[in-house]
Amino acid sequence: MKTKTIRIKGIKDQKEAQQVVSGVKEVWGVREAEIDVATGEATVSFDDQAASLHDIEQAILDYGLELEGGS
């Protein structure tokens, strides 16, 4: 199990953050995810045998958001 922090640009509010969290949790292997709207940081715990950081980042990008320099 790994836990990574990903900085995200463009999270507008808690509602949008919850939508993104739901999408990230749909990635196979993700166990837990949360986003701090104030800092723009997503913290994701995942089974690195089932999911990759790239998969998680792509799920965030699919919502039209941008990443700040990866993890």
C-alpha positions in Angstrom: 0.0 0.0 0.0 1.3 3.4 -0.9 0.0 6.9 0.0 0.8 9.8 -2.3 0.0 13.5 -2.2 -0.9 15.1 -5.6 -1.2 18.9 -6.0 -4.1 19.9 -8.2 -4.8 23.3 -9.8 -8.4 24.5 -10.3 -10.5 22.9 -7.5 -13.3 25.4 -7.1 -15.2 24.1 -4.1 -16.0 21.1 -1.9 -18.7 19.8 -4.3 -16.2 19.6 -7.2 -13.6 18.0 -4.8 -16.2 15.3 -3.9 -16.8 14.5 -7.6 -13.1 14.1 -8.2 -12.7 12.0 -5.1 -15.5 9.7 -6.4 -13.8 9.4 -9.7 -10.4 8.6 -8.2 -12.0 6.0 -5.9 -13.3 4.2 -9.1 -9.7 3.5 -10.1 -9.0 -0.2 -9.4 -6.8 -0.5 -6.3 -7.5 2.9 -4.7 -8.4 2.4 -1.1 -8.8 6.0 0.2 -8.8 9.5 -1.4 -9.5 13.0 -0.1 -8.9 16.5 -1.4 -8.2 19.5 0.7 -9.9 22.4 -1.2 -7.9 25.1 0.6 -4.5 23.7 -0.4 -5.4 21.9 -3.6 -3.8 18.7 -2.3 -5.2 15.2 -2.9 -4.1 12.4 -0.7 -4.6 9.0 -2.1 -3.9 5.6 -0.6 -3.7 2.7 -3.1 -2.4 -0.8 -3.7 0.5 -0.3 -6.0 0.1 -3.9 -7.3 -3.3 -2.9 -8.7 -3.1 0.8 -9.5 -0.4 3.2 -10.6 0.1 6.8 -9.8 -0.4 7.5 -13.5 -3.9 5.9 -13.4 -4.8 8.2 -10.5 -3.4 11.3 -12.1 -5.3 10.5 -15.3 -8.6 10.2 -13.3 -8.0 13.7 -12.0 -7.1 15.1 -15.5 -10.3 13.5 -16.8 -12.2 16.1 -14.7 -10.5 18.9 -16.7 -8.1 19.8 -13.8 -4.4 20.3 -14.0 -1.7 18.8 -11.8 1.1 20.8 -10.3 4.3 19.0 -11.1 3.2 15.5 -10.3 3.6 13.9 -6.8 
